[in-house]
Amino acid sequence: MSTSLFDPPPREPAGDPPPWSSRGSSEPPAPEGPARVRDVGRRSLAVLLVSAAALGGVAGTGALALAGAFDDGGGATSTTTPVSTTSTPTIDTSAPAGTLNPKALYVAAAPGVVDITSSGATDQSPFGGGSQGTATGTGFVVDRQGHIVTAAHVVDSASKVTVTLQDGTTRTARVLGIDDATDVAVLSINPSGLTLHPLTLGRSANMTVGDSVAAIGDPFGYARSLSTGIVSGIDRTIQAPNGFTVAHVIQTDAALNPGNSGGPVFDASGRVIGVADQIATGGSADANTGVGFATPIDLVKAELADLEAGRDVSHAFLGVATGTAASTAGAAVGSVSSGSPAASAGVRAGDTVVAVDGTAVSGSGDLVAAVAAHKPGDKVTLTVHRGSRTLKLDVTLGTQPTRATTQSP
């Protein structure tokens, strides 16, 4: 299943922290019920309510199952868990270009990473149990005006949010904007009297498999812990807290654990290329298994100004539940939302979408990413296989609803 990677504050006296993560509880969780299984990159017929922020880039290749619906039962499964201007960091320039110097990166970047404590937070994501209490996450400073980026599930419905800087200074933060469709939130603290260290935002679209990365965050409450690794996959798709889909997600083997939620993931030059968000747990424990996911920073930058201003962020919406076709390339349509743009355009359950505006769609992830390149109101042409026929269907994309609803076949 998927649960928030929030971490309760460590208990006193000091010692090994509990191996579980819960929101507002110091006791081990009760045995889990049926897992909400998501299969990252497997060929299965999975619920995929296609929606995304207006973000360009290469089409994704991953697949997403919401709550395991339309699962064909084949292949190994994995679950994912949400992991709870600027000044350029000085990185060792004597190293070859693209070589990660963890020590230098940490010295330069750690002052820009903050600890976040959310009181009375209610987990609104499909990954958690809706618990209330006090929990911790991570965030990072993006400018000297006191704006901080974190994951939406870290602060959703919190009655109070407190930010702690590296020097121990604490500030009460205001939540300026939340986007549960991308799991991104922007906070604000009063910068008066503070020496802030904003981090430089890079480009996630530039990342390729094998690139070195690092993450700084608060795993299990251990503040500003550094982990390193590589990009182990690109253009993945993961489920957002509102049940829709985030495209262009970066997969990494850098250790992400409960408490890392909302923290920065860096490239070798110390630029933020993602926001730590989820991990694959294999259905056992909510801890690192070497497969973590970060929301791409290009997506964050695209909506940062709106979130800082407290404006709602709109996302394009097609309105189909799809999975990667088993016997041919394309996104197999399992169901179509009543009254959706896809329904109005004549898309039917059983169709296979093979192209959007002439660009080939090899699977569900490609369709997600194609919609991600557009805004509500944009018109696109779907190439659809229906039995032996090939159809061209013109669709005017709508605005994503507040929450996804599970479809029936």
Secondary structure, DSSP 8 states (H G I E B T S, - for coil): ------B----SS-S---S---SS-SS------S---B-SS---------EE-S--SS-------STTTT----S--B-EEE----------TTS-TT---HHHHHHHHGGGEEEEEEES----STTS----SEEEEEEEE-STT-EEEE-HHHHTT-SEEEEE-TTS-EEEEEEEEEETTTTEEEEE---TT-------B--GGG--TT-EEEEEE-GGG-TTEEEEEEEEEEEEEEE-TTS-EEEEEEEE-S---TT-TT-EEEETTS-EEEEEEEEE-TTT-SS--S-EEEEEHHHHHHHHHHHHTT-----EE--EEEEE-SSSSSEEEEEE-TTSHHHHHT--TT-EEEEETTEE--SHHHHHHHHHT--TT-EEEEEEEETTEEEEEEEE-EE--SS------
